[in-house]
Structures are given as C-alpha cells and as structure tokens.
C-alpha cells in the first residue's frame, strides 16, 4: 500500500501549486466536517467538489499504475 500512496503523491506532484493548495484546503475542510450528514452539500459550498473530482481521477490513475505493476510481478 505504501507504493500506491507514493504513486498518488507523484500524480499530485505533477499538478500545479494552485491545485495543491486547493487540495490541502479541501482536505482540511473535509476533516473539519467529519461525518456530518450534509457533508456533500458543505463540500460543494466550500468549492471543493471539482477539486475532489480531480483528486479522484489522480487516485484512479495511480491505482491503474499500481495494478499494472502488481500484474507484471505475478
């Protein structure tokens, strides 16, 4: 799993500083909100929906890379 986390970080590192700052802000906002029932609404109000959508794409890309690598070692 450590390797997957590294791949995710590498994908984030490819993005510009503005995205990284927005992602950091949005992750802190999500942590602050915790398990509130209206968290999705609050995330949208905070302007984080698009940031999280992009982050999800980065995670998917890193996961695909990780899966390919694991597949090649088996």
HTML snippet that shows the backbone in 3Dmol.js (N, CA, C, O; Angstrom):
<script src="https://3Dmol.org/build/3Dmol-min.js"></script>
<div id="view" style="width:600px;height:400px;position:relative"></div>
<script>
const pdb = `
ATOM      1  N   UNK A   1       0.819  -1.196   0.000  1.00  0.00           N
ATOM      2  CA  UNK A   1       0.000   0.000   0.000  1.00  0.00           C
ATOM      3  C   UNK A   1       0.864   1.262   0.000  1.00  0.00           C
ATOM      4  O   UNK A   1       0.471   2.295  -0.542  1.00  0.00           O
ATOM      5  N   UNK A   2       2.018   1.166   0.602  1.00  0.00           N
ATOM      6  CA  UNK A   2       2.923   2.308   0.642  1.00  0.00           C
ATOM      7  C   UNK A   2       3.280   2.778  -0.770  1.00  0.00           C
ATOM      8  O   UNK A   2       3.391   3.975  -1.032  1.00  0.00           O
ATOM      9  N   UNK A   3       3.456   1.821  -1.661  1.00  0.00           N
ATOM     10  CA  UNK A   3       3.803   2.152  -3.046  1.00  0.00           C
ATOM     11  C   UNK A   3       2.645   2.883  -3.725  1.00  0.00           C
ATOM     12  O   UNK A   3       2.865   3.838  -4.470  1.00  0.00           O
ATOM     13  N   UNK A   4       1.430   2.444  -3.472  1.00  0.00           N
ATOM     14  CA  UNK A   4       0.255   3.107  -4.040  1.00  0.00           C
ATOM     15  C   UNK A   4       0.172   4.548  -3.543  1.00  0.00           C
ATOM     16  O   UNK A   4      -0.108   5.459  -4.322  1.00  0.00           O
ATOM     17  N   UNK A   5       0.413   4.753  -2.262  1.00  0.00           N
ATOM     18  CA  UNK A   5       0.407   6.116  -1.712  1.00  0.00           C
ATOM     19  C   UNK A   5       1.465   6.972  -2.399  1.00  0.00           C
ATOM     20  O   UNK A   5       1.229   8.144  -2.692  1.00  0.00           O
ATOM     21  N   UNK A   6       2.623   6.387  -2.652  1.00  0.00           N
ATOM     22  CA  UNK A   6       3.686   7.126  -3.341  1.00  0.00           C
ATOM     23  C   UNK A   6       3.249   7.496  -4.755  1.00  0.00           C
ATOM     24  O   UNK A   6       3.513   8.606  -5.218  1.00  0.00           O
ATOM     25  N   UNK A   7       2.583   6.571  -5.440  1.00  0.00           N
ATOM     26  CA  UNK A   7       2.099   6.845  -6.793  1.00  0.00           C
ATOM     27  C   UNK A   7       1.056   7.962  -6.790  1.00  0.00           C
ATOM     28  O   UNK A   7       1.050   8.815  -7.677  1.00  0.00           O
ATOM     29  N   UNK A   8       0.181   7.953  -5.795  1.00  0.00           N
ATOM     30  CA  UNK A   8      -0.810   9.031  -5.680  1.00  0.00           C
ATOM     31  C   UNK A   8      -0.081  10.356  -5.483  1.00  0.00           C
ATOM     32  O   UNK A   8      -0.412  11.351  -6.127  1.00  0.00           O
ATOM     33  N   UNK A   9       0.913  10.371  -4.593  1.00  0.00           N
ATOM     34  CA  UNK A   9       1.657  11.603  -4.341  1.00  0.00           C
ATOM     35  C   UNK A   9       2.378  12.068  -5.600  1.00  0.00           C
ATOM     36  O   UNK A   9       2.443  13.269  -5.861  1.00  0.00           O
ATOM     37  N   UNK A  10       2.913  11.154  -6.372  1.00  0.00           N
ATOM     38  CA  UNK A  10       3.579  11.522  -7.625  1.00  0.00           C
ATOM     39  C   UNK A  10       2.597  12.171  -8.596  1.00  0.00           C
ATOM     40  O   UNK A  10       2.944  13.127  -9.288  1.00  0.00           O
ATOM     41  N   UNK A  11       1.375  11.652  -8.645  1.00  0.00           N
ATOM     42  CA  UNK A  11       0.351  12.247  -9.511  1.00  0.00           C
ATOM     43  C   UNK A  11      -0.002  13.657  -9.035  1.00  0.00           C
ATOM     44  O   UNK A  11      -0.162  14.567  -9.849  1.00  0.00           O
ATOM     45  N   UNK A  12      -0.121  13.835  -7.727  1.00  0.00           N
ATOM     46  CA  UNK A  12      -0.421  15.159  -7.169  1.00  0.00           C
ATOM     47  C   UNK A  12       0.729  16.113  -7.477  1.00  0.00           C
ATOM     48  O   UNK A  12       0.501  17.271  -7.827  1.00  0.00           O
ATOM     49  N   UNK A  13       1.963  15.628  -7.346  1.00  0.00           N
ATOM     50  CA  UNK A  13       3.135  16.472  -7.593  1.00  0.00           C
ATOM     51  C   UNK A  13       3.195  16.987  -9.027  1.00  0.00           C
ATOM     52  O   UNK A  13       3.811  18.021  -9.285  1.00  0.00           O
ATOM     53  N   UNK A  14       2.571  16.287  -9.953  1.00  0.00           N
ATOM     54  CA  UNK A  14       2.548  16.728 -11.352  1.00  0.00           C
ATOM     55  C   UNK A  14       1.635  17.937 -11.554  1.00  0.00           C
ATOM     56  O   UNK A  14       1.759  18.656 -12.545  1.00  0.00           O
ATOM     57  N   UNK A  15       0.729  18.153 -10.623  1.00  0.00           N
ATOM     58  CA  UNK A  15      -0.225  19.259 -10.733  1.00  0.00           C
ATOM     59  C   UNK A  15       0.445  20.571 -10.315  1.00  0.00           C
ATOM     60  O   UNK A  15       1.508  20.566  -9.695  1.00  0.00           O
ATOM     61  N   UNK A  16      -0.187  21.685 -10.663  1.00  0.00           N
ATOM     62  CA  UNK A  16       0.376  22.985 -10.310  1.00  0.00           C
ATOM     63  C   UNK A  16       0.145  23.310  -8.830  1.00  0.00           C
ATOM     64  O   UNK A  16      -0.641  22.658  -8.143  1.00  0.00           O
ATOM     65  N   UNK A  17       0.855  24.336  -8.370  1.00  0.00           N
ATOM     66  CA  UNK A  17       0.788  24.717  -6.955  1.00  0.00           C
ATOM     67  C   UNK A  17      -0.609  25.143  -6.533  1.00  0.00           C
ATOM     68  O   UNK A  17      -1.016  24.912  -5.394  1.00  0.00           O
ATOM     69  N   UNK A  18      -1.334  25.758  -7.438  1.00  0.00           N
ATOM     70  CA  UNK A  18      -2.698  26.195  -7.111  1.00  0.00           C
ATOM     71  C   UNK A  18      -3.572  24.997  -6.747  1.00  0.00           C
ATOM     72  O   UNK A  18      -4.306  25.032  -5.759  1.00  0.00           O
ATOM     73  N   UNK A  19      -3.487  23.945  -7.545  1.00  0.00           N
ATOM     74  CA  UNK A  19      -4.264  22.741  -7.251  1.00  0.00           C
ATOM     75  C   UNK A  19      -3.844  22.151  -5.908  1.00  0.00           C
ATOM     76  O   UNK A  19      -4.692  21.761  -5.106  1.00  0.00           O
ATOM     77  N   UNK A  20      -2.544  22.087  -5.664  1.00  0.00           N
ATOM     78  CA  UNK A  20      -2.050  21.505  -4.407  1.00  0.00           C
ATOM     79  C   UNK A  20      -2.571  22.281  -3.201  1.00  0.00           C
ATOM     80  O   UNK A  20      -2.958  21.687  -2.195  1.00  0.00           O
ATOM     81  N   UNK A  21      -2.579  23.608  -3.305  1.00  0.00           N
ATOM     82  CA  UNK A  21      -3.089  24.428  -2.199  1.00  0.00           C
ATOM     83  C   UNK A  21      -4.589  24.221  -2.010  1.00  0.00           C
ATOM     84  O   UNK A  21      -5.072  24.127  -0.881  1.00  0.00           O
ATOM     85  N   UNK A  22      -5.317  24.152  -3.115  1.00  0.00           N
ATOM     86  CA  UNK A  22      -6.763  23.918  -3.039  1.00  0.00           C
ATOM     87  C   UNK A  22      -7.060  22.537  -2.464  1.00  0.00           C
ATOM     88  O   UNK A  22      -7.975  22.382  -1.655  1.00  0.00           O
ATOM     89  N   UNK A  23      -6.299  21.548  -2.875  1.00  0.00           N
ATOM     90  CA  UNK A  23      -6.492  20.195  -2.350  1.00  0.00           C
ATOM     91  C   UNK A  23      -6.233  20.175  -0.850  1.00  0.00           C
ATOM     92  O   UNK A  23      -7.003  19.580  -0.096  1.00  0.00           O
ATOM     93  N   UNK A  24      -5.175  20.807  -0.419  1.00  0.00           N
ATOM     94  CA  UNK A  24      -4.861  20.861   1.009  1.00  0.00           C
ATOM     95  C   UNK A  24      -5.993  21.537   1.779  1.00  0.00           C
ATOM     96  O   UNK A  24      -6.415  21.057   2.831  1.00  0.00           O
ATOM     97  N   UNK A  25      -6.477  22.651   1.244  1.00  0.00           N
ATOM     98  CA  UNK A  25      -7.579  23.372   1.894  1.00  0.00           C
ATOM     99  C   UNK A  25      -8.823  22.495   1.972  1.00  0.00           C
ATOM    100  O   UNK A  25      -9.484  22.437   3.009  1.00  0.00           O
ATOM    101  N   UNK A  26      -9.139  21.820   0.885  1.00  0.00           N
ATOM    102  CA  UNK A  26     -10.351  20.997   0.836  1.00  0.00           C
ATOM    103  C   UNK A  26     -10.243  19.767   1.731  1.00  0.00           C
ATOM    104  O   UNK A  26     -11.225  19.370   2.358  1.00  0.00           O
ATOM    105  N   UNK A  27      -9.063  19.165   1.795  1.00  0.00           N
ATOM    106  CA  UNK A  27      -8.886  18.022   2.695  1.00  0.00           C
ATOM    107  C   UNK A  27      -9.057  18.449   4.150  1.00  0.00           C
ATOM    108  O   UNK A  27      -9.639  17.719   4.952  1.00  0.00           O
ATOM    109  N   UNK A  28      -8.552  19.628   4.482  1.00  0.00           N
ATOM    110  CA  UNK A  28      -8.731  20.147   5.846  1.00  0.00           C
ATOM    111  C   UNK A  28     -10.203  20.432   6.123  1.00  0.00           C
ATOM    112  O   UNK A  28     -10.700  20.168   7.219  1.00  0.00           O
ATOM    113  N   UNK A  29     -10.889  20.965   5.134  1.00  0.00           N
ATOM    114  CA  UNK A  29     -12.320  21.252   5.286  1.00  0.00           C
ATOM    115  C   UNK A  29     -13.103  19.954   5.491  1.00  0.00           C
ATOM    116  O   UNK A  29     -13.984  19.890   6.348  1.00  0.00           O
ATOM    117  N   UNK A  30     -12.792  18.940   4.720  1.00  0.00           N
ATOM    118  CA  UNK A  30     -13.476  17.648   4.861  1.00  0.00           C
ATOM    119  C   UNK A  30     -13.199  17.041   6.229  1.00  0.00           C
ATOM    120  O   UNK A  30     -14.092  16.467   6.853  1.00  0.00           O
ATOM    121  N   UNK A  31     -11.971  17.167   6.690  1.00  0.00           N
ATOM    122  CA  UNK A  31     -11.625  16.651   8.021  1.00  0.00           C
ATOM    123  C   UNK A  31     -12.391  17.408   9.100  1.00  0.00           C
ATOM    124  O   UNK A  31     -12.869  16.812  10.066  1.00  0.00           O
ATOM    125  N   UNK A  32     -12.502  18.708   8.934  1.00  0.00           N
ATOM    126  CA  UNK A  32     -13.232  19.532   9.898  1.00  0.00           C
ATOM    127  C   UNK A  32     -14.711  19.145   9.944  1.00  0.00           C
ATOM    128  O   UNK A  32     -15.322  19.116  11.012  1.00  0.00           O
ATOM    129  N   UNK A  33     -15.270  18.852   8.783  1.00  0.00           N
ATOM    130  CA  UNK A  33     -16.686  18.499   8.708  1.00  0.00           C
ATOM    131  C   UNK A  33     -16.974  17.121   9.294  1.00  0.00           C
ATOM    132  O   UNK A  33     -18.075  16.866   9.780  1.00  0.00           O
ATOM    133  N   UNK A  34     -15.994  16.244   9.247  1.00  0.00           N
ATOM    134  CA  UNK A  34     -16.165  14.908   9.820  1.00  0.00           C
ATOM    135  C   UNK A  34     -17.251  14.119   9.122  1.00  0.00           C
ATOM    136  O   UNK A  34     -17.303  14.077   7.892  1.00  0.00           O
ATOM    137  N   UNK A  35     -18.116  13.495   9.899  1.00  0.00           N
ATOM    138  CA  UNK A  35     -19.165  12.621   9.355  1.00  0.00           C
ATOM    139  C   UNK A  35     -20.530  13.285   9.339  1.00  0.00           C
ATOM    140  O   UNK A  35     -21.547  12.616   9.520  1.00  0.00           O
ATOM    141  N   UNK A  36     -20.562  14.565   9.130  1.00  0.00           N
ATOM    142  CA  UNK A  36     -21.853  15.257   9.091  1.00  0.00           C
ATOM    143  C   UNK A  36     -22.726  14.690   7.983  1.00  0.00           C
ATOM    144  O   UNK A  36     -22.229  14.341   6.913  1.00  0.00           O
ATOM    145  N   UNK A  37     -24.014  14.598   8.235  1.00  0.00           N
ATOM    146  CA  UNK A  37     -24.914  14.053   7.210  1.00  0.00           C
ATOM    147  C   UNK A  37     -24.975  14.921   5.950  1.00  0.00           C
ATOM    148  O   UNK A  37     -25.288  14.423   4.868  1.00  0.00           O
ATOM    149  N   UNK A  38     -24.681  16.207   6.085  1.00  0.00           N
ATOM    150  CA  UNK A  38     -24.742  17.113   4.933  1.00  0.00           C
ATOM    151  C   UNK A  38     -23.356  17.440   4.381  1.00  0.00           C
ATOM    152  O   UNK A  38     -23.156  18.499   3.786  1.00  0.00           O
ATOM    153  N   UNK A  39     -22.412  16.542   4.575  1.00  0.00           N
ATOM    154  CA  UNK A  39     -21.027  16.833   4.181  1.00  0.00           C
ATOM    155  C   UNK A  39     -20.909  17.133   2.682  1.00  0.00           C
ATOM    156  O   UNK A  39     -20.144  18.015   2.292  1.00  0.00           O
ATOM    157  N   UNK A  40     -21.653  16.417   1.844  1.00  0.00           N
ATOM    158  CA  UNK A  40     -21.564  16.670   0.401  1.00  0.00           C
ATOM    159  C   UNK A  40     -22.017  18.085   0.057  1.00  0.00           C
ATOM    160  O   UNK A  40     -21.408  18.746  -0.785  1.00  0.00           O
ATOM    161  N   UNK A  41     -23.062  18.543   0.692  1.00  0.00           N
ATOM    162  CA  UNK A  41     -23.557  19.905   0.467  1.00  0.00           C
ATOM    163  C   UNK A  41     -22.517  20.915   0.931  1.00  0.00           C
ATOM    164  O   UNK A  41     -22.239  21.893   0.236  1.00  0.00           O
ATOM    165  N   UNK A  42     -21.945  20.679   2.101  1.00  0.00           N
ATOM    166  CA  UNK A  42     -20.942  21.590   2.644  1.00  0.00           C
ATOM    167  C   UNK A  42     -19.673  21.611   1.782  1.00  0.00           C
ATOM    168  O   UNK A  42     -19.047  22.658   1.612  1.00  0.00           O
ATOM    169  N   UNK A  43     -19.306  20.461   1.249  1.00  0.00           N
ATOM    170  CA  UNK A  43     -18.135  20.387   0.364  1.00  0.00           C
ATOM    171  C   UNK A  43     -18.379  21.222  -0.891  1.00  0.00           C
ATOM    172  O   UNK A  43     -17.491  21.938  -1.354  1.00  0.00           O
ATOM    173  N   UNK A  44     -19.587  21.123  -1.435  1.00  0.00           N
ATOM    174  CA  UNK A  44     -19.928  21.939  -2.616  1.00  0.00           C
ATOM    175  C   UNK A  44     -19.879  23.423  -2.272  1.00  0.00           C
ATOM    176  O   UNK A  44     -19.334  24.228  -3.027  1.00  0.00           O
ATOM    177  N   UNK A  45     -20.457  23.778  -1.121  1.00  0.00           N
ATOM    178  CA  UNK A  45     -20.462  25.189  -0.706  1.00  0.00           C
ATOM    179  C   UNK A  45     -19.048  25.721  -0.524  1.00  0.00           C
ATOM    180  O   UNK A  45     -18.783  26.896  -0.778  1.00  0.00           O
ATOM    181  N   UNK A  46     -18.148  24.859  -0.085  1.00  0.00           N
ATOM    182  CA  UNK A  46     -16.756  25.268   0.128  1.00  0.00           C
ATOM    183  C   UNK A  46     -15.972  25.328  -1.182  1.00  0.00           C
ATOM    184  O   UNK A  46     -14.805  25.719  -1.194  1.00  0.00           O
ATOM    185  N   UNK A  47     -16.616  24.940  -2.283  1.00  0.00           N
ATOM    186  CA  UNK A  47     -15.957  24.975  -3.584  1.00  0.00           C
ATOM    187  C   UNK A  47     -14.963  23.844  -3.788  1.00  0.00           C
ATOM    188  O   UNK A  47     -13.991  23.990  -4.529  1.00  0.00           O
ATOM    189  N   UNK A  48     -15.204  22.727  -3.134  1.00  0.00           N
ATOM    190  CA  UNK A  48     -14.247  21.622  -3.174  1.00  0.00           C
ATOM    191  C   UNK A  48     -14.657  20.454  -4.066  1.00  0.00           C
ATOM    192  O   UNK A  48     -13.865  19.534  -4.268  1.00  0.00           O
ATOM    193  N   UNK A  49     -15.850  20.471  -4.594  1.00  0.00           N
ATOM    194  CA  UNK A  49     -16.333  19.335  -5.392  1.00  0.00           C
ATOM    195  C   UNK A  49     -15.417  19.072  -6.584  1.00  0.00           C
ATOM    196  O   UNK A  49     -15.005  17.932  -6.800  1.00  0.00           O
ATOM    197  N   UNK A  50     -15.095  20.093  -7.353  1.00  0.00           N
ATOM    198  CA  UNK A  50     -14.230  19.915  -8.526  1.00  0.00           C
ATOM    199  C   UNK A  50     -12.827  19.451  -8.129  1.00  0.00           C
ATOM    200  O   UNK A  50     -12.220  18.625  -8.811  1.00  0.00           O
ATOM    201  N   UNK A  51     -12.328  19.987  -7.029  1.00  0.00           N
ATOM    202  CA  UNK A  51     -11.001  19.591  -6.549  1.00  0.00           C
ATOM    203  C   UNK A  51     -11.000  18.106  -6.199  1.00  0.00           C
ATOM    204  O   UNK A  51     -10.078  17.377  -6.565  1.00  0.00           O
ATOM    205  N   UNK A  52     -12.032  17.666  -5.491  1.00  0.00           N
ATOM    206  CA  UNK A  52     -12.110  16.253  -5.123  1.00  0.00           C
ATOM    207  C   UNK A  52     -12.333  15.364  -6.341  1.00  0.00           C
ATOM    208  O   UNK A  52     -11.845  14.234  -6.376  1.00  0.00           O
ATOM    209  N   UNK A  53     -13.058  15.854  -7.334  1.00  0.00           N
ATOM    210  CA  UNK A  53     -13.229  15.085  -8.570  1.00  0.00           C
ATOM    211  C   UNK A  53     -11.879  14.886  -9.265  1.00  0.00           C
ATOM    212  O   UNK A  53     -11.577  13.793  -9.745  1.00  0.00           O
ATOM    213  N   UNK A  54     -11.075  15.945  -9.314  1.00  0.00           N
ATOM    214  CA  UNK A  54      -9.745  15.841  -9.916  1.00  0.00           C
ATOM    215  C   UNK A  54      -8.852  14.908  -9.105  1.00  0.00           C
ATOM    216  O   UNK A  54      -8.097  14.111  -9.664  1.00  0.00           O
ATOM    217  N   UNK A  55      -8.946  15.015  -7.789  1.00  0.00           N
ATOM    218  CA  UNK A  55      -8.152  14.162  -6.901  1.00  0.00           C
ATOM    219  C   UNK A  55      -8.534  12.695  -7.104  1.00  0.00           C
ATOM    220  O   UNK A  55      -7.670  11.819  -7.115  1.00  0.00           O
ATOM    221  N   UNK A  56      -9.816  12.440  -7.263  1.00  0.00           N
ATOM    222  CA  UNK A  56     -10.281  11.077  -7.509  1.00  0.00           C
ATOM    223  C   UNK A  56      -9.680  10.529  -8.809  1.00  0.00           C
ATOM    224  O   UNK A  56      -9.291   9.363  -8.875  1.00  0.00           O
ATOM    225  N   UNK A  57      -9.608  11.368  -9.829  1.00  0.00           N
ATOM    226  CA  UNK A  57      -9.000  10.944 -11.097  1.00  0.00           C
ATOM    227  C   UNK A  57      -7.519  10.614 -10.912  1.00  0.00           C
ATOM    228  O   UNK A  57      -7.014   9.654 -11.494  1.00  0.00           O
ATOM    229  N   UNK A  58      -6.828  11.412 -10.100  1.00  0.00           N
ATOM    230  CA  UNK A  58      -5.414  11.146  -9.833  1.00  0.00           C
ATOM    231  C   UNK A  58      -5.239   9.821  -9.102  1.00  0.00           C
ATOM    232  O   UNK A  58      -4.324   9.053  -9.399  1.00  0.00           O
ATOM    233  N   UNK A  59      -6.120   9.561  -8.151  1.00  0.00           N
ATOM    234  CA  UNK A  59      -6.065   8.302  -7.404  1.00  0.00           C
ATOM    235  C   UNK A  59      -6.325   7.127  -8.342  1.00  0.00           C
ATOM    236  O   UNK A  59      -5.659   6.096  -8.251  1.00  0.00           O
ATOM    237  N   UNK A  60      -7.286   7.282  -9.235  1.00  0.00           N
ATOM    238  CA  UNK A  60      -7.579   6.216 -10.204  1.00  0.00           C
ATOM    239  C   UNK A  60      -6.374   5.953 -11.104  1.00  0.00           C
ATOM    240  O   UNK A  60      -6.043   4.802 -11.388  1.00  0.00           O
ATOM    241  N   UNK A  61      -5.727   7.018 -11.547  1.00  0.00           N
ATOM    242  CA  UNK A  61      -4.545   6.873 -12.402  1.00  0.00           C
ATOM    243  C   UNK A  61      -3.429   6.135 -11.656  1.00  0.00           C
ATOM    244  O   UNK A  61      -2.789   5.240 -12.208  1.00  0.00           O
ATOM    245  N   UNK A  62      -3.205   6.520 -10.402  1.00  0.00           N
ATOM    246  CA  UNK A  62      -2.176   5.867  -9.592  1.00  0.00           C
ATOM    247  C   UNK A  62      -2.532   4.406  -9.333  1.00  0.00           C
ATOM    248  O   UNK A  62      -1.656   3.540  -9.334  1.00  0.00           O
ATOM    249  N   UNK A  63      -3.808   4.134  -9.113  1.00  0.00           N
ATOM    250  CA  UNK A  63      -4.258   2.762  -8.869  1.00  0.00           C
ATOM    251  C   UNK A  63      -4.057   1.895 -10.105  1.00  0.00           C
ATOM    252  O   UNK A  63      -3.650   0.738  -9.999  1.00  0.00           O
ATOM    253  N   UNK A  64      -4.340   2.454 -11.271  1.00  0.00           N
ATOM    254  CA  UNK A  64      -4.119   1.714 -12.518  1.00  0.00           C
ATOM    255  C   UNK A  64      -2.643   1.378 -12.687  1.00  0.00           C
ATOM    256  O   UNK A  64      -2.291   0.261 -13.067  1.00  0.00           O
ATOM    257  N   UNK A  65      -1.792   2.341 -12.407  1.00  0.00           N
ATOM    258  CA  UNK A  65      -0.345   2.113 -12.500  1.00  0.00           C
ATOM    259  C   UNK A  65       0.084   1.017 -11.526  1.00  0.00           C
ATOM    260  O   UNK A  65       0.850   0.121 -11.880  1.00  0.00           O
ATOM    261  N   UNK A  66      -0.413   1.102 -10.314  1.00  0.00           N
ATOM    262  CA  UNK A  66      -0.090   0.114  -9.284  1.00  0.00           C
ATOM    263  C   UNK A  66      -0.581  -1.271  -9.703  1.00  0.00           C
ATOM    264  O   UNK A  66       0.138  -2.258  -9.548  1.00  0.00           O
ATOM    265  N   UNK A  67      -1.789  -1.346 -10.228  1.00  0.00           N
ATOM    266  CA  UNK A  67      -2.369  -2.627 -10.661  1.00  0.00           C
ATOM    267  C   UNK A  67      -1.556  -3.244 -11.794  1.00  0.00           C
ATOM    268  O   UNK A  67      -1.324  -4.453 -11.815  1.00  0.00           O
ATOM    269  N   UNK A  68      -1.128  -2.411 -12.732  1.00  0.00           N
ATOM    270  CA  UNK A  68      -0.295  -2.915 -13.835  1.00  0.00           C
ATOM    271  C   UNK A  68       1.011  -3.486 -13.291  1.00  0.00           C
ATOM    272  O   UNK A  68       1.464  -4.548 -13.719  1.00  0.00           O
ATOM    273  N   UNK A  69       1.602  -2.776 -12.352  1.00  0.00           N
ATOM    274  CA  UNK A  69       2.868  -3.226 -11.778  1.00  0.00           C
ATOM    275  C   UNK A  69       2.690  -4.538 -11.017  1.00  0.00           C
ATOM    276  O   UNK A  69       3.509  -5.448 -11.147  1.00  0.00           O
ATOM    277  N   UNK A  70       1.637  -4.637 -10.236  1.00  0.00           N
ATOM    278  CA  UNK A  70       1.362  -5.862  -9.486  1.00  0.00           C
ATOM    279  C   UNK A  70       1.095  -7.011 -10.456  1.00  0.00           C
ATOM    280  O   UNK A  70       1.550  -8.133 -10.236  1.00  0.00           O
ATOM    281  N   UNK A  71       0.365  -6.730 -11.518  1.00  0.00           N
ATOM    282  CA  UNK A  71       0.071  -7.748 -12.525  1.00  0.00           C
ATOM    283  C   UNK A  71       1.315  -8.271 -13.210  1.00  0.00           C
ATOM    284  O   UNK A  71       1.373  -9.440 -13.593  1.00  0.00           O
ATOM    285  N   UNK A  72       2.313  -7.415 -13.368  1.00  0.00           N
ATOM    286  CA  UNK A  72       3.557  -7.824 -14.026  1.00  0.00           C
ATOM    287  C   UNK A  72       4.456  -8.651 -13.123  1.00  0.00           C
ATOM    288  O   UNK A  72       5.338  -9.358 -13.609  1.00  0.00           O
ATOM    289  N   UNK A  73       4.245  -8.573 -11.818  1.00  0.00           N
ATOM    290  CA  UNK A  73       5.105  -9.313 -10.893  1.00  0.00           C
ATOM    291  C   UNK A  73       4.529 -10.669 -10.536  1.00  0.00           C
ATOM    292  O   UNK A  73       5.213 -11.490  -9.925  1.00  0.00           O
ATOM    293  N   UNK A  74       3.279 -10.916 -10.909  1.00  0.00           N
ATOM    294  CA  UNK A  74       2.652 -12.217 -10.587  1.00  0.00           C
ATOM    295  C   UNK A  74       2.842 -13.207 -11.699  1.00  0.00           C
ATOM    296  O   UNK A  74       2.383 -14.344 -11.599  1.00  0.00           O
TER     297      UNK A  74
END
`;
const viewer = $3Dmol.createViewer("view");
viewer.addModel(pdb, "pdb");
viewer.setStyle({}, {cartoon: {color: "spectrum"}});
viewer.zoomTo();
viewer.render();
</script>
